[in-house]
């Protein structure tokens, strides 16, 4: 399948003429979910789930379905009957010809005073894992990890240890919309040959619009 990076946490996957989009939020392009055959949402925060844009995309693609935790699904079910599917830890399903597994339950802790929402990561076709906003280890080998590079809930040592624990062949940056060019360069250096080491994993950042085969 082909992976195309969109803004911030969003990616588009295409295979056999069909498209699956993960986390087309407010920090991504306005048309990130347009034309999708299926949409996966990891959690309800607006940088991953833009309700207005997603409704527009679903209106424009009457055959498209959405899979999401209950906090997202309950906001869309009435408007799109039969097209919205609630998923959680341990679920497995087919979406637009892609085989998907759900891993994880809760968003990472931002601060103890802030409530944690549901967060479900997705393994697609047994190859690619998008964890959303949590450092969930999928419990199975994956060759490609969409790596949450920077967030209010993480620090670099946790990000690096997460890459080492999952140990994919490749890790591509997501959740990078809050970083300046200087910040991206710092992360790139620390996750590259000059850094402490990522084990068997090669790290790269795709700029929005770039594509790669996975």
N, C-alpha and C positions, 0 to 999 in steps of 0.2 A: 504494500500500500504506500501511498505518498502522503507525507506529512508536510503541511504548510503552517508555518508559524504566523499567528495573528497577534494583535497587540496584547500585551500583558499576559494573562493566563490562558488565552484562547488558542486552540489549534484546530485545524481542519484536516480530516483524514479522508482520502479518496481511494476507492478500489472498485474495479469493474463498473465504472461509470456512476457510482453512488458515493454520497458524501455524508460523513458523520462529523459533527462539530461539538467540541467540548468547551464549556465555560465562555460563551460570548457575552462578556460583561461590559460595564460602562467604560472601562479603560481600553477596550478593544475598538476596532473599527465599527462604524454604525451598521455596516452590512455584513458583519462577520458571520451571522447565521443565515443569511439570505441564500435560498436555493438548497438548503440542507435537506437530506432525506431523514435524518435523525439528529437529535440534539441531546447531549448528556450534560447535566448540571451537577457539580459536586456539592454546592451549598448555596445558601440564600444571600450572601453578601453581595452588594451591588457591583463590585469589580469582577464578579463571576456570573451574576444573574441580573440582567437588565430587563425587567418585565415588559416595558413598552416595546423595546426593540425585538424581543423574542415573540411577543404577540404579533407584531408586524410580519416577522419571518414565517410564523405558522399560518397566518392568513394568506401569505403569498405562496405557500407550499402546502396545499390541502392534504397531501398524503404523508406529511412529515409527522413523526412522533417525538415525544420527549420523555426521557427517563431521569428521575431526580428524587432526592429525599423528600419526605413529606412536607417540610417547611416550604419548599418550592412548589411541589405538585399541587398542594391545596389551593394555591393562588391561581392556578390555570385550569383545573379540572372542569369547572363549570362552563368555561368558555370553549373548551376543546374536548367534548365528551368522547371517550374511547381512544384518545390520542395521548393522554398523559398517564405515565406509569410510575408508581411509587416504588423505589428500590432501596435496599439497605444491605448491610454486611452479609455476605454469603450468597447473595442472589446472583444468578447467571441467566442471561437472556440474549436473544438475537435482535439487532437493531440495524435495519437497512443492509443486511448481508454481513454485518460485522458480529463476531461473537464477543460478548462482553461479560466480565465478572466484576462484582462490586466488592470493594475491600475498605474497611474502616468505618468508624461510627461518629467521631466527634472532631470538630475543628480544634486546632492547636490552641493552647492557652495564650491569649494575648495579655491578660492580667487577671488575677483572681477576682477582681471586682466586676469583671465583664462576663456575662453569661456565654457559655459555649453552645454553639448551634451544631446541628447534625452536619457531618461532612463525609461524603462517600467518594472514594477514589475508584478509578475504572481501569481494569486491564482489558486491552482491546486485542483480539485475535491472538491471545497468548504471548504477545510480543511487546506491547507498549503499555506503560503504566503512567497515568496522570493522577497524582494523589490529592489534587485540590489543595486546601490549606491545612495540611497535616503531614507529618513525616511518617506516614504509614508504610510499614514494610509489608509487601503483598503476600509473603509466605510462599512464593513460587518464583522461579527464575523468570526474568524478563530481559530482553535484549536492549530495550530502550526505556529510559526513565525521563519523564518530563519533570525537571528539577525546580521546585520553588526556590528561586535564587535569593530573594530578599523580601522580608515582611516584618511588620511590627512584632510578630510572634517568634522570630528566629534570630539566631546569631551564626556567624560563619562556621564556628567549630561544629555546631549541630548539623549544618548543611553538608559539610565535608564528611562527617561521620555517617550521615544518612546515605550518601553516595557509596561509601565503603561497605555499608551493611547490605544494601540492595545489590550492589556489584553488577550493574548492567554492563553491556559492551559499550553503550553510548549514553550520555546524559545531555539533554538539551535544556537550556534555560527557559523557564516560564516564571510568572510572577516577578517580573523585572521592571514593571512600569513606573516604579517610584525612584529608580536609579538614574543618576546623571551619566553622561559619557565617562566621566572620571570614575564614578562608582562601578560602572560596568567593567572598566579596565582593571580595577583592583580585584574584583571577583574573578575575572578571567585569568589574571596572573596567578591568584592563589589556587585556582582549580586546574591550572595548567602545569607544564613541566617545571616552572619556577616555584610551585607551591609545595605543600607537604606531601602530596601524592594522593591520587584517587584510586590506587589499586589497579584493577584490570580495565577501568572505565576511562574512555576518552570523553572529555567535556567540550562542548561547543555552544555558542549562542547563535541562533538564527535571527536575523533581523526580520521584522514583520514583512511578510510577502515572500520570504525565502522558502524553498521546498527541498525535501530530501526523501529518498526512498528508505523505508524502514521495514 
